[in-house]
Amino acid sequence: MKTRSILKHHSQELRKEMTKEERHIRYDFLKSLPCTVNRQKVIGPFIADFYIDSAKMGLND
């Protein structure tokens, strides 16, 4: 459980410090999609840069 909390904290820091490229993707492309796109989502032992919950891409919650 400690690893998950470390990943969660790290993902929050990554959201605060977007790169120029991430800002470009986020505000010029992803904002226009008809679904919600989450950034820096913790999935298992990984942090996904972008995640669309409504897509349900075979992930088990």
PyMOL commands that set and color helices and strands:
alter all, ss='L'
color gray80, all
select helices_A, chain A and resi 2-16+20-28+30-32+53-55
alter helices_A, ss='H'
color red, helices_A
select strands_A, chain A and resi 38-43+46-51
alter strands_A, ss='S'
color yellow, strands_A
deselect
rebuild
show_as cartoon
